[in-house]
Amino acid sequence: MQSFQEGGRQVQSYDDEHLAVDFREKIVLLDQTPMTLRFMEYELLAFLVQHAGEIVPRDALLQQVWGYSTKLRTRTLDVHVLRLRRKLGPYAERYIETIAGVGYRFQPFHAAQFFQAAVKKSDFTARLRSSRVKSQPCTNRSNSLIVLV
């Protein structure tokens, strides 16, 4: 992913393993399939993508995307995030992260993060099996387990 502002010039697109956004043409593809977004859904997604990795407060989103006053209380943002998540399907929670009591953050997709937990578990299991760690019952009175290395 490229940052939205790079060397004083505007980047025209965002592209990762599943999501592509063309800011100039206002086109969004999810797994190479065009997404049908309402105008404000696109504006919200584009704003979040342009600030990828940053926590964007609710007030800032309402002000920057909708032009609403920070004093206005509305569920508009929540409704649009819900719609975007539905359209993003299985990637919804990964792309648009809720920061409770603060706002939202767009997280670029990285496959390694999805497989990291599984890899860590299997690595641990493999290391455990191949290690020289052995356990033997203790012959002392407490019947503890002694680990010999």
BELWO-V782650 format. One record per backbone hydrogen bond with DSSP energy under -1.0 kcal/mol. NH is the residue of the N-H (numbers start at 1). CO is the residue of the C=O. Records with the same first field share a line. If there is no record, write none. Layout:
# BELWO-V782650
NH=CO + CO
This chain:
# BELWO-V782650
6=9
9=6
11=4
14=21
16=19
20=29
21=14
22=27
23=12
26=22
27=22
29=20
30=33
31=18
33=30
35=28
42=38
43=39
44=40
45=41
46=42
47=43
48=44
49=45
50=46
52=49
53=106
54=51
56=104
58=102
61=57
62=58
63=59
64=60
65=61
68=62
72=69
79=75
80=76
81=77
82=78
83=79
84=80
85=81
86=82
87=83
88=84
91=88
92=89
95=91
96=92
97=105
99=103
102=99
103=99
104=56
105=97
107=95
113=110
115=111
116=112
119=115
120=116
121=117
122=118
123=119
124=120
125=121
126=122
127=123
128=124
129=125
130=126
131=127
134=148
136=146
138=144
143=140
146=136
148=134
